[in-house]
Amino acid sequence: MRAALCSRTNIAKLSLFSFLATVVLSCNTLKKVEEDAYLVAKNTILVDSVKVKDDDLASLIIQAPNTSLLGYPLRLNLYNLAKENPDSLYQVWLNKKENRKKRLTKLLSEKQVERLGESFFVAGLGKWLKDIGEPPVVLDTSRTRLSLERLSAYYDSQGYFNNRTKYVIDSTGKKQRAKVNYEIALGDPFIIDSIGNDISSRAVDSLYFLHARQSFIKPGERFDLSKFNRERERLTELFRNNGIRNFQQSSITFDIARDTLSTAADRKMNITLNIGDLKKRGENEVTTEPYKVERIGSVDVYTDYLASNGKGATKTVAYGDYTFHYTDNFDIKPKTLANAIYFKKDSIYRDIDKIRTARQLNSLNIFKYPNLIPEEDSTANQVNYKVYLAPKTKYSLGTNFEVSRSNIRRLGIGMGASLLIRNIFKGAENLSISGNATFGLLSNSVIFQESVFSEIGGDITLDFPRIWFPFINTTKLIPNYSLPKTRIALGTSFQRNIGLDKQTFNTVYGYNWTPDDFTRNVLELINVQFVRNVNANRFFNVYQNTYQQLNNIARDPGVIAQANPDYFNADNNLTTPNQAPEGLVAGTTGFIDDVLNGSIPVSPGGLTQEDFDDVRSINEREIRLTEDNLIFTTNYTFNKNNRNGIADNQFYQFRLRLESAGNLLSGISNLIPFNENNDNQLLVFGVPFSQYLKTEFDYVKYWDLSRNNVLAARSFVGIAVPYGNSRNIPFVRSYFGGGSNDNRAWFPYSLGPGRTSAVNDFNEANFKIALNLEYRFPIAGDINGAIFADAGNIWNVFDDVEDPEATFNGISSLKDLALGTGFGLRYDATYFIIRLDMGFKTYNPALSHSERWFTDYFRNPVLNVGINYPF
């Protein structure tokens, strides 16, 4: 019966696949192309007979070929599937929502109404196909000529004013398909011979010559229009940051003298830079006056402008160069605001000071976006500033709710709440208090006495808008415009029926600062994490693979004969600590002890040396994963990227992290004697503290190929080396392989270490290499696709693991890099991306050499669900 059902299922799948394949393959690409017309198949740009591939140039061609997916014009064929003019019938159906069936049944039978509904459905489907599809790009020579004119204009802007262009249409290939060649003969470029100037204002003239060497326009170089635009931007920024607050970019013009009919030897250009006076537009006329350097006069700050209704404030305080106006509704220390304002009395006006002031005030997170209004004082050549601030609400409450499901949790319901208290100590300090709780039902595969789980946690965070370090003024090292912040955080969480039921306590004291929009620094002077395993006796119930490995060794006929019968239950399986009868030692504990102390010796026909090594490894893993951890670290993270907005697909981002654990405690132990355990490890509150050095390097690069096609790559290398008080890295700070953001052909924790075959339930190590390459492309509408290749693995190095298959032993171990390939779909939901990725094990280092390539390719695919891109 089951075999028959499986057979029917496979037949159904095969039928569906055959149907889809028939639909796709039967599509006629030329269905909606007239007989005497041609479908644009390809555009080629030839510059001086050399083929050029350039996105900027390609974007100038008006008629681009229809998009394709791996060479197949999917969107075009979807468009061709739609029936002609479905909109009118469909709109009638949509506009008759109320009682439409009741009205129709008075005129038609129910079967006729049903058929009519089906036709409306077909019409709606046709409209949808047209919306996500793409009409055929039919050759239009008028548009081809216009494209040629745009290409010629582009090379004019590059200094090739005598370029010659033509197009050639090749229609001799496939039926009704045309390839268009755009041919440009550049000729000799025009060269800048001399640069003169005509500057009206003295102040502008002086500033220009002080910084003339930075000009983008230089004699002897080829004419390039883009450099003239960049020069205008440079000069505008220069003048506005040197006192000329109201400088107008339109005041800058260039006179370009050229003779396009001159001989090749005389193609030189004379440039004159013109900078006119300030233009002021009155009611009836436009007047001009010379630009002047302005200085900062008075600066008035209204801290609660909306509450005062623009009529002033109840209290005025002078502090330094500023006058602060307060109301009874809002109070803040003058020094805090003074540190956020960069205008200084009698200093030269600078645009950058205005930008930094707005950025710093906004980063305090206690005001709505500030309004900075200049008031010109022409008699004194100065500008007075009014800074209007509107406070945000003092208290902000946030809530969240989520429902989850996994292979461990049958159903989980999570909820959380957070309270933000702004300006709590009158110095723009923000206090955040949050709590969260998750409750639910465990999967039947989890062997616990109870079927429910819970996790409850909370955090308290206090942010200061400055670097606070006792007895040291850090302003010169980290200026206020870097948006410095000090953070103090405390947090805890409690788990029940999740793994070993961990209780976690953590505290952080650190700083972060952002010098510009592309750089971020995070320094945590103190990061302490204490992890307590409440139910360590559950180890063999949670880590089932480890238990099965130990149980298989114990059940061997030659071994079980030497073991204590009390170690086994009625099914001859080792008992675990929470299964053993009262008064008896758990079978797992007793068996391990007997093997290690020699009560069950290595002997022919019994326990092998390999078995002994495996038992010792299991014992070490149990101790490591069940012991409590005290991690006392200092770390620094540097982030750099050059991305300009979310739509930028041509950028890089770089992250470097350095972490040191246990050194401070080790130093204190030289002054204050600490207790030691049997392994000579120093104890703090009865727990051995971790000591290691850790570094991570993460680099991501995007290439914008064209038309929303993007190639993205990532490389990651991380290593954590234990020493001193540690022989290994705590589980919570180690690395794992696999998962939706790593190697997508393996589940999380199932890859490695090295060429081992996922011997543990949660496989981790202290060295990791990850390399990812992904090609992203549009499919239809908000649906995009991806093809990816993920390579990487984890290894043990410089720790207490000695298994040569799990350790990194130099360059030769790189052959253990696993390779997963696959494809994915992404749905763009505007604010986030919903991602489905199917990964296939292409090269599996855990298999024998002859079976590593493609053996598991279709046998064990992995489906990953994720939010947003993996990198």
SEMAR-221897 format. One line per 2 residues: number of its first residue (from 0); their letters; for each residue x, y, z of C-alpha. Coordinates in steps of 0.2 Angstrom, whole numbers, plus 5000, padded with zeros to 4 digits. Example, Ala and Ser with C-alpha at 12.3 -4.5 7.8 and 13.67 -1.06 7.14 Angstrom:
BEGIN
0 = AS = 5062:4978:5039  5068:4995:5036
REM end
This chain:
BEGIN
0 = MR = 5000:5000:5000  5014:5012:5005
2 = AA = 5024:5008:4989  5008:5011:4979
4 = LC = 5006:5028:4987  5024:5033:4984
6 = SR = 5022:5027:4966  5007:5038:4964
8 = TN = 5016:5053:4972  5031:5051:4960
10 = IA = 5019:5049:4945  5010:5065:4951
12 = KL = 5026:5075:4953  5033:5068:4936
14 = SL = 5016:5073:4928  5017:5091:4935
16 = FS = 5035:5093:4930  5031:5087:4913
18 = FL = 5017:5099:4912  5027:5114:4917
20 = AT = 5041:5108:4905  5029:5107:4891
22 = VV = 5022:5124:4894  5039:5132:4895
24 = LS = 5046:5123:4880  5030:5126:4870
26 = CN = 5031:5145:4872  5034:5154:4855
28 = TL = 5046:5168:4858  5040:5177:4842
30 = KK = 5021:5175:4846  5018:5194:4848
32 = VE = 5030:5200:4835  5023:5205:4818
34 = ED = 5029:5195:4803  5038:5210:4795
36 = AY = 5046:5215:4812  5062:5209:4821
38 = LV = 5065:5205:4839  5081:5213:4846
40 = AK = 5092:5199:4851  5108:5208:4855
42 = NT = 5117:5225:4855  5136:5226:4852
44 = IL = 5146:5242:4855  5162:5243:4844
46 = VD = 5173:5258:4848  5187:5259:4835
48 = SV = 5183:5241:4830  5185:5234:4848
50 = KV = 5170:5227:4857  5167:5237:4873
52 = KD = 5157:5230:4888  5152:5245:4899
54 = DD = 5136:5247:4909  5137:5266:4907
56 = LA = 5137:5264:4888  5124:5250:4887
58 = SL = 5112:5261:4897  5113:5274:4883
60 = II = 5105:5262:4871  5086:5264:4872
62 = QA = 5081:5246:4865  5089:5233:4876
64 = PN = 5086:5215:4872  5073:5206:4883
66 = TS = 5080:5199:4899  5084:5181:4901
68 = LL = 5086:5168:4915  5101:5157:4910
70 = GY = 5098:5162:4892  5080:5158:4893
72 = PL = 5068:5173:4890  5056:5169:4905
74 = RL = 5048:5186:4907  5045:5187:4888
76 = NL = 5037:5170:4887  5026:5174:4902
78 = YN = 5020:5189:4893  5016:5179:4878
80 = LA = 5006:5167:4888  4993:5180:4892
82 = KE = 4978:5182:4882  4975:5199:4873
84 = NP = 4966:5213:4881  4960:5204:4897
86 = DS = 4958:5220:4907  4941:5226:4902
88 = LY = 4932:5209:4907  4943:5207:4923
90 = QV = 4938:5225:4929  4920:5221:4926
92 = WL = 4921:5206:4937  4931:5216:4950
94 = NK = 4919:5231:4951  4904:5220:4954
96 = KE = 4909:5213:4971  4893:5215:4980
98 = NR = 4880:5202:4977  4886:5199:4960
100 = KK = 4882:5180:4960  4864:5184:4967
102 = RL = 4861:5196:4952  4869:5185:4939
104 = TK = 4859:5170:4944  4843:5179:4941
106 = LL = 4848:5180:4922  4859:5164:4921
108 = SE = 4860:5147:4928  4873:5142:4941
110 = KQ = 4883:5132:4929  4884:5147:4917
112 = VE = 4889:5159:4932  4903:5146:4936
114 = RL = 4909:5146:4918  4909:5165:4918
116 = GE = 4919:5165:4934  4932:5154:4926
118 = SF = 4933:5166:4911  4936:5180:4923
120 = FV = 4949:5170:4932  4958:5167:4915
122 = AG = 4957:5186:4912  4964:5190:4929
124 = LG = 4978:5177:4926  4982:5185:4909
126 = KW = 4983:5202:4918  4995:5195:4931
128 = LK = 5005:5187:4917  5007:5204:4908
130 = DI = 5011:5213:4924  5026:5202:4928
132 = GE = 5030:5198:4910  5040:5208:4898
134 = PP = 5033:5214:4881  5044:5209:4866
136 = VV = 5058:5222:4861  5054:5225:4843
138 = LD = 5067:5234:4832  5063:5252:4829
140 = TS = 5076:5261:4818  5071:5278:4825
142 = RT = 5076:5273:4842  5092:5265:4835
144 = RL = 5097:5282:4828  5092:5291:4844
146 = SL = 5104:5278:4854  5117:5282:4841
148 = ER = 5116:5301:4845  5117:5297:4864
150 = LS = 5133:5287:4861  5140:5301:4851
152 = AY = 5136:5314:4864  5144:5303:4877
154 = YD = 5161:5303:4868  5159:5321:4865
156 = SQ = 5159:5323:4884  5175:5313:4884
158 = GY = 5184:5325:4872  5181:5315:4856
160 = FN = 5172:5329:4847  5175:5323:4830
162 = NR = 5169:5305:4833  5159:5297:4819
164 = TK = 5145:5284:4822  5134:5272:4812
166 = YV = 5124:5256:4816  5123:5240:4807
168 = ID = 5108:5228:4808  5112:5209:4806
170 = ST = 5096:5199:4803  5104:5184:4795
172 = GK = 5104:5173:4810  5088:5166:4818
174 = KQ = 5071:5170:4811  5064:5187:4814
176 = RA = 5079:5191:4826  5091:5206:4824
178 = KV = 5108:5210:4831  5112:5228:4831
180 = NY = 5130:5234:4830  5134:5252:4836
182 = EI = 5150:5257:4828  5160:5272:4834
184 = AL = 5176:5279:4827  5183:5291:4840
186 = GD = 5197:5300:4831  5210:5311:4840
188 = PF = 5204:5318:4857  5205:5337:4861
190 = II = 5218:5342:4874  5217:5356:4887
192 = DS = 5231:5368:4883  5228:5382:4895
194 = IG = 5217:5387:4910  5213:5405:4914
196 = ND = 5201:5413:4926  5189:5427:4929
198 = IS = 5184:5429:4947  5174:5444:4953
200 = SR = 5175:5443:4972  5191:5445:4981
202 = AV = 5187:5433:4995  5184:5419:4982
204 = DS = 5199:5424:4972  5211:5422:4987
206 = LY = 5203:5405:4992  5204:5398:4974
208 = FL = 5223:5401:4972  5227:5395:4989
210 = HA = 5219:5378:4984  5222:5378:4965
212 = RQ = 5233:5363:4965  5219:5352:4970
214 = SF = 5210:5356:4954  5203:5341:4943
216 = IK = 5206:5351:4927  5225:5351:4922
218 = PG = 5234:5357:4906  5240:5343:4895
220 = ER = 5226:5331:4899  5211:5325:4888
222 = FD = 5195:5335:4889  5183:5326:4901
224 = LS = 5166:5334:4905  5164:5324:4921
226 = KF = 5180:5333:4928  5172:5350:4926
228 = NR = 5157:5344:4936  5169:5337:4950
230 = ER = 5178:5354:4949  5162:5364:4952
232 = ER = 5158:5353:4967  5175:5354:4974
234 = LT = 5175:5373:4973  5158:5375:4980
236 = EL = 5163:5364:4995  5179:5373:4997
238 = FR = 5171:5390:4998  5156:5385:5009
240 = NN = 5168:5378:5022  5179:5393:5022
242 = GI = 5167:5407:5027  5156:5409:5011
244 = RN = 5140:5402:5018  5129:5407:5003
246 = FQ = 5140:5403:4989  5130:5397:4974
248 = QS = 5136:5383:4963  5128:5392:4948
250 = SI = 5141:5406:4950  5154:5394:4942
252 = TF = 5155:5393:4923  5168:5388:4911
254 = DI = 5172:5396:4894  5179:5382:4882
256 = AR = 5187:5388:4866  5189:5374:4853
258 = DT = 5190:5372:4834  5183:5356:4829
260 = LS = 5188:5359:4811  5207:5361:4816
262 = TA = 5220:5348:4811  5224:5334:4822
264 = AD = 5241:5342:4828  5231:5358:4834
266 = RK = 5217:5350:4844  5220:5360:4859
268 = MN = 5207:5369:4870  5209:5385:4881
270 = IT = 5198:5385:4897  5192:5400:4906
272 = LN = 5185:5398:4924  5172:5411:4928
274 = IG = 5166:5414:4946  5153:5428:4947
276 = DL = 5146:5437:4961  5132:5432:4973
278 = KK = 5115:5435:4964  5100:5440:4975
280 = RG = 5082:5439:4968  5071:5453:4974
282 = EN = 5053:5457:4970  5056:5465:4954
284 = EV = 5074:5463:4950  5090:5452:4952
286 = TT = 5104:5461:4960  5122:5456:4963
288 = EP = 5135:5459:4976  5153:5452:4980
290 = YK = 5154:5436:4990  5161:5439:5008
292 = VE = 5168:5428:5022  5156:5427:5036
294 = RI = 5159:5423:5054  5148:5415:5067
296 = GS = 5139:5428:5078  5127:5423:5092
298 = VD = 5120:5405:5093  5103:5403:5102
300 = VY = 5097:5386:5106  5078:5383:5109
302 = TD = 5077:5366:5118  5058:5364:5117
304 = YL = 5053:5376:5103  5036:5367:5100
306 = AS = 5031:5369:5119  5034:5388:5118
308 = NG = 5024:5390:5102  5038:5401:5095
310 = KG = 5035:5414:5109  5051:5412:5118
312 = AT = 5055:5401:5134  5053:5403:5152
314 = KT = 5072:5402:5156  5088:5408:5148
316 = VA = 5105:5401:5152  5122:5407:5144
318 = YG = 5135:5394:5143  5151:5397:5133
320 = DY = 5147:5403:5116  5129:5399:5117
322 = TF = 5112:5405:5124  5100:5391:5129
324 = HY = 5082:5394:5130  5072:5382:5141
326 = TD = 5054:5378:5146  5047:5370:5161
328 = NF = 5043:5354:5151  5060:5349:5146
330 = DI = 5077:5351:5155  5095:5346:5149
332 = KP = 5112:5351:5155  5120:5365:5144
334 = KT = 5136:5356:5143  5128:5341:5134
336 = LA = 5121:5352:5121  5137:5363:5119
338 = NA = 5147:5347:5116  5135:5343:5101
340 = IY = 5136:5360:5093  5151:5365:5082
342 = FK = 5147:5383:5079  5160:5394:5089
344 = KD = 5158:5412:5091  5169:5423:5080
346 = SI = 5175:5408:5070  5174:5407:5051
348 = YR = 5158:5399:5045  5160:5381:5039
350 = DI = 5146:5370:5031  5154:5355:5039
352 = DK = 5150:5362:5056  5132:5363:5052
354 = IR = 5132:5345:5045  5141:5339:5061
356 = TA = 5129:5349:5073  5113:5341:5065
358 = RQ = 5121:5324:5065  5126:5325:5083
360 = LN = 5110:5332:5089  5101:5319:5080
362 = SL = 5112:5305:5087  5107:5309:5105
364 = NI = 5090:5301:5101  5081:5314:5112
366 = FK = 5076:5326:5099  5067:5326:5083
368 = YP = 5077:5331:5068  5084:5348:5072
370 = NL = 5081:5364:5063  5096:5376:5061
372 = IP = 5091:5393:5054  5104:5406:5049
374 = EE = 5101:5425:5051  5112:5436:5041
376 = DS = 5120:5451:5049  5127:5460:5033
378 = TA = 5134:5475:5042  5146:5464:5053
380 = NQ = 5149:5451:5040  5142:5438:5052
382 = VN = 5128:5425:5053  5118:5422:5069
384 = YK = 5111:5404:5071  5095:5399:5079
386 = VY = 5094:5380:5083  5076:5374:5086
388 = LA = 5074:5357:5095  5058:5347:5098
390 = PK = 5061:5334:5111  5055:5316:5108
392 = TK = 5043:5309:5121  5052:5304:5137
394 = YS = 5045:5286:5137  5044:5274:5123
396 = LG = 5036:5257:5124  5039:5244:5111
398 = TN = 5031:5226:5110  5034:5211:5099
400 = FE = 5026:5194:5096  5031:5179:5086
402 = VS = 5027:5161:5082  5040:5149:5078
404 = RS = 5043:5131:5074  5059:5120:5072
406 = NI = 5064:5102:5073  5066:5104:5092
408 = RR = 5051:5115:5095  5035:5109:5089
410 = LG = 5027:5126:5093  5034:5141:5101
412 = IG = 5026:5158:5106  5037:5172:5110
414 = MG = 5033:5190:5116  5043:5204:5122
416 = AS = 5042:5222:5128  5055:5236:5130
418 = LL = 5054:5253:5138  5065:5267:5133
420 = IR = 5068:5282:5145  5076:5297:5137
422 = NI = 5087:5310:5145  5086:5301:5162
424 = FK = 5100:5311:5170  5097:5327:5161
426 = GA = 5113:5323:5150  5105:5314:5135
428 = EN = 5108:5298:5144  5095:5285:5138
430 = LS = 5090:5270:5148  5083:5254:5140
432 = IS = 5074:5240:5149  5068:5225:5139
434 = GN = 5061:5208:5143  5056:5193:5133
436 = AT = 5049:5176:5135  5046:5161:5124
438 = FG = 5035:5146:5129  5030:5131:5119
440 = LL = 5029:5113:5115  5044:5102:5112
442 = SN = 5045:5090:5097  5042:5072:5100
444 = SV = 5060:5068:5096  5066:5077:5111
446 = IF = 5068:5065:5126  5063:5075:5141
448 = QE = 5051:5071:5155  5041:5086:5151
450 = SV = 5034:5092:5134  5035:5110:5137
452 = FS = 5049:5123:5136  5052:5141:5141
454 = EI = 5065:5154:5140  5064:5170:5149
456 = GG = 5077:5185:5148  5079:5203:5151
458 = DI = 5092:5217:5148  5096:5234:5155
460 = TL = 5106:5246:5145  5112:5264:5148
462 = DF = 5119:5274:5134  5130:5290:5137
464 = PR = 5133:5302:5122  5152:5303:5126
466 = IW = 5167:5293:5130  5167:5291:5149
468 = FP = 5184:5285:5155  5190:5290:5173
470 = FI = 5203:5304:5174  5206:5305:5155
472 = NT = 5199:5317:5143  5197:5307:5127
474 = TK = 5190:5322:5116  5206:5325:5107
476 = LI = 5208:5307:5103  5190:5304:5098
478 = PN = 5181:5321:5093  5163:5324:5097
480 = YS = 5159:5324:5078  5163:5305:5079
482 = LP = 5147:5302:5088  5155:5294:5103
484 = KT = 5144:5284:5115  5148:5274:5131
486 = RI = 5137:5259:5134  5134:5249:5151
488 = AL = 5123:5234:5149  5117:5220:5160
490 = GT = 5107:5205:5155  5102:5188:5160
492 = SF = 5092:5173:5153  5085:5157:5160
494 = QR = 5081:5141:5150  5070:5127:5154
496 = NI = 5069:5110:5144  5081:5118:5131
498 = GL = 5097:5108:5130  5106:5108:5147
500 = DK = 5095:5122:5154  5108:5136:5154
502 = QT = 5107:5151:5165  5117:5166:5157
504 = FN = 5122:5182:5165  5132:5195:5155
506 = TV = 5138:5213:5157  5146:5225:5145
508 = YG = 5156:5241:5147  5161:5248:5131
510 = YN = 5162:5262:5118  5157:5265:5100
512 = WT = 5161:5280:5089  5157:5283:5070
514 = PD = 5170:5296:5062  5159:5296:5046
516 = DF = 5145:5287:5037  5157:5273:5032
518 = TR = 5167:5269:5047  5162:5262:5064
520 = NV = 5172:5257:5079  5167:5247:5094
522 = LE = 5178:5244:5109  5172:5234:5124
524 = LI = 5184:5236:5138  5174:5223:5149
526 = NV = 5163:5210:5142  5159:5197:5155
528 = QF = 5148:5181:5152  5144:5168:5165
530 = VR = 5136:5152:5158  5129:5140:5171
532 = NV = 5122:5123:5165  5108:5119:5177
534 = NA = 5105:5101:5171  5122:5094:5166
536 = NR = 5115:5076:5169  5105:5078:5153
538 = FF = 5120:5078:5142  5117:5061:5135
540 = NV = 5099:5064:5132  5102:5080:5123
542 = YQ = 5118:5074:5113  5110:5059:5106
544 = NT = 5124:5055:5093  5137:5055:5107
546 = YQ = 5126:5044:5117  5124:5032:5102
548 = QL = 5143:5031:5099  5146:5027:5117
550 = NN = 5132:5015:5118  5138:5005:5102
552 = IA = 5155:5003:5110  5147:4997:5127
554 = RD = 5135:4984:5118  5149:4976:5108
556 = PG = 5149:4957:5113  5167:4957:5119
558 = VI = 5165:4973:5129  5147:4971:5137
560 = AQ = 5154:4954:5144  5166:4964:5155
562 = AN = 5155:4978:5160  5144:4980:5175
564 = PD = 5126:4973:5171  5119:4987:5182
566 = YF = 5125:4999:5168  5111:4993:5156
568 = NA = 5093:4994:5156  5081:4979:5150
570 = DN = 5085:4983:5132  5104:4982:5135
572 = NL = 5106:5001:5132  5117:5011:5144
574 = TT = 5107:5021:5157  5109:5040:5158
576 = PN = 5110:5050:5174  5091:5054:5174
578 = QA = 5086:5036:5169  5097:5026:5181
580 = PE = 5087:5018:5196  5089:5027:5213
582 = GL = 5105:5022:5222  5114:5015:5206
584 = VA = 5127:5024:5196  5122:5029:5178
586 = GT = 5128:5017:5165  5136:5031:5155
588 = TG = 5145:5038:5170  5151:5020:5176
590 = FI = 5156:5014:5159  5167:5029:5155
592 = DD = 5175:5028:5172  5178:5009:5170
594 = VL = 5186:5011:5153  5197:5026:5158
596 = NG = 5203:5018:5175  5207:5001:5166
598 = SI = 5193:4991:5174  5188:4987:5156
600 = PV = 5205:4986:5148  5210:4986:5130
602 = SP = 5210:4968:5125  5209:4956:5110
604 = GG = 5191:4953:5106  5185:4966:5118
606 = LT = 5189:4985:5119  5200:4991:5105
608 = QE = 5212:5005:5107  5201:5015:5095
610 = DF = 5186:5012:5106  5197:5018:5121
612 = DD = 5202:5034:5112  5183:5037:5107
614 = VR = 5178:5035:5125  5191:5047:5131
616 = SI = 5186:5059:5118  5167:5058:5123
618 = NE = 5172:5060:5141  5182:5076:5137
620 = RE = 5168:5083:5127  5155:5079:5141
622 = IR = 5166:5089:5153  5168:5103:5141
624 = LT = 5150:5105:5137  5143:5103:5154
626 = ED = 5155:5114:5164  5151:5131:5169
628 = NL = 5160:5145:5159  5166:5162:5165
630 = IF = 5172:5172:5150  5180:5189:5154
632 = TT = 5185:5198:5138  5191:5214:5130
634 = NY = 5187:5216:5111  5189:5229:5097
636 = TF = 5179:5228:5081  5182:5239:5066
638 = NK = 5169:5241:5052  5172:5249:5035
640 = NN = 5161:5250:5020  5159:5262:5005
642 = RN = 5140:5259:5001  5130:5274:4996
644 = GI = 5112:5269:5001  5102:5253:5000
646 = AD = 5101:5253:4981  5120:5253:4979
648 = NQ = 5126:5237:4972  5144:5241:4969
650 = FY = 5153:5242:4986  5164:5233:4998
652 = QF = 5163:5231:5017  5176:5225:5029
654 = RL = 5176:5219:5047  5191:5216:5058
656 = RL = 5188:5209:5076  5201:5206:5090
658 = ES = 5197:5198:5106  5207:5194:5122
660 = AG = 5199:5183:5136  5206:5180:5153
662 = NL = 5222:5191:5153  5215:5203:5166
664 = LS = 5211:5189:5178  5227:5181:5175
666 = GI = 5236:5197:5179  5226:5199:5195
668 = SN = 5230:5181:5200  5249:5186:5202
670 = LI = 5243:5198:5216  5229:5189:5223
672 = PF = 5230:5170:5225  5216:5160:5216
674 = NE = 5210:5143:5220  5214:5129:5208
676 = NN = 5205:5113:5203  5212:5096:5200
678 = DN = 5218:5101:5182  5228:5116:5189
680 = QL = 5215:5128:5182  5213:5145:5192
682 = LV = 5195:5147:5198  5185:5163:5201
684 = FG = 5169:5159:5211  5173:5141:5209
686 = VP = 5173:5142:5190  5189:5141:5179
688 = FS = 5189:5156:5168  5193:5155:5150
690 = QY = 5209:5162:5142  5211:5164:5124
692 = LK = 5215:5176:5109  5203:5177:5095
694 = TE = 5203:5186:5078  5191:5187:5064
696 = FD = 5192:5194:5046  5177:5197:5036
698 = YV = 5177:5205:5018  5161:5207:5007
700 = KY = 5162:5213:4989  5148:5217:4977
702 = WD = 5149:5220:4958  5134:5228:4949
704 = LS = 5135:5218:4932  5120:5227:4924
706 = RN = 5101:5228:4924  5100:5222:4943
708 = NV = 5112:5208:4940  5123:5207:4955
710 = LA = 5138:5196:4959  5142:5196:4978
712 = AR = 5157:5187:4986  5162:5185:5004
714 = SF = 5178:5178:5013  5179:5175:5032
716 = VG = 5193:5168:5042  5192:5166:5061
718 = IA = 5203:5158:5074  5203:5157:5093
720 = VP = 5218:5150:5102  5217:5144:5120
722 = YG = 5231:5146:5132  5236:5148:5150
724 = NS = 5220:5143:5160  5211:5135:5145
726 = RN = 5214:5120:5134  5199:5124:5123
728 = IP = 5187:5137:5118  5170:5139:5126
730 = FV = 5156:5132:5116  5147:5149:5115
732 = RS = 5163:5157:5107  5168:5143:5095
734 = YF = 5164:5141:5077  5152:5130:5067
736 = GG = 5148:5127:5049  5132:5125:5039
738 = GS = 5116:5135:5039  5106:5148:5029
740 = ND = 5120:5161:5031  5135:5150:5029
742 = NR = 5137:5134:5019  5119:5131:5013
744 = AW = 5122:5113:5008  5124:5108:5026
746 = FP = 5112:5110:5041  5119:5121:5056
748 = YS = 5133:5112:5066  5133:5097:5054
750 = LG = 5148:5101:5044  5166:5096:5050
752 = PG = 5177:5098:5060  5189:5094:5045
754 = RT = 5184:5078:5036  5174:5070:5051
756 = SA = 5157:5065:5047  5146:5076:5059
758 = VN = 5150:5064:5074  5142:5075:5086
760 = DF = 5125:5083:5088  5133:5100:5088
762 = NE = 5150:5100:5079  5161:5115:5083
764 = AN = 5179:5120:5082  5190:5135:5085
766 = FK = 5196:5138:5067  5185:5143:5052
768 = IA = 5187:5147:5034  5171:5152:5024
770 = LN = 5171:5157:5005  5154:5162:4997
772 = LE = 5150:5167:4979  5132:5172:4974
774 = YR = 5125:5178:4957  5109:5187:4960
776 = FP = 5097:5191:4945  5079:5197:4943
778 = IA = 5065:5185:4938  5049:5193:4938
780 = GD = 5042:5208:4947  5047:5207:4966
782 = IN = 5054:5189:4963  5073:5187:4961
784 = GA = 5084:5172:4959  5101:5167:4964
786 = IF = 5114:5154:4960  5127:5151:4973
788 = AD = 5143:5142:4978  5148:5140:4997
790 = AG = 5165:5133:5002  5172:5131:5019
792 = NI = 5174:5121:5035  5180:5121:5053
794 = WN = 5195:5113:5061  5203:5111:5078
796 = VF = 5220:5119:5080  5231:5123:5095
798 = DD = 5218:5115:5107  5216:5098:5116
800 = VE = 5208:5089:5101  5221:5077:5093
802 = DP = 5210:5068:5080  5220:5071:5064
804 = EA = 5204:5071:5054  5197:5085:5064
806 = TF = 5213:5096:5066  5221:5108:5054
808 = NG = 5238:5103:5049  5244:5116:5037
810 = IS = 5240:5119:5018  5236:5100:5015
812 = SL = 5221:5102:5026  5213:5114:5013
814 = KD = 5207:5099:5004  5195:5097:5018
816 = LA = 5186:5113:5012  5168:5107:5008
818 = LG = 5159:5114:4993  5140:5117:4992
820 = TG = 5131:5124:4977  5113:5128:4973
822 = FG = 5100:5140:4969  5087:5151:4977
824 = LR = 5072:5162:4976  5070:5179:4985
826 = YD = 5054:5189:4987  5057:5208:4990
828 = AT = 5044:5213:5003  5051:5231:5002
830 = YF = 5058:5232:5020  5065:5214:5020
832 = II = 5069:5200:5009  5061:5182:5011
834 = RL = 5074:5170:5005  5073:5151:5000
836 = DM = 5089:5142:4996  5091:5125:4990
838 = GF = 5109:5118:4993  5117:5103:4986
840 = KT = 5133:5094:4993  5145:5096:4978
842 = YN = 5161:5091:4987  5160:5082:5004
844 = PA = 5176:5079:5012  5169:5067:5025
846 = LS = 5167:5054:5012  5181:5043:5004
848 = HS = 5192:5051:4991  5183:5042:4977
850 = ER = 5165:5047:4983  5168:5066:4988
852 = WF = 5162:5074:4972  5143:5074:4968
854 = TD = 5139:5058:4978  5127:5067:4989
856 = YF = 5122:5080:4977  5104:5075:4974
858 = RN = 5103:5062:4989  5103:5075:5003
860 = PV = 5098:5092:4997  5095:5105:5011
862 = LN = 5082:5119:5010  5086:5135:5020
864 = VG = 5073:5148:5024  5080:5165:5029
866 = IN = 5077:5184:5030  5087:5196:5020
868 = YP = 5103:5191:5010  5116:5180:5018
870 = F = 5129:5193:5016
REM end
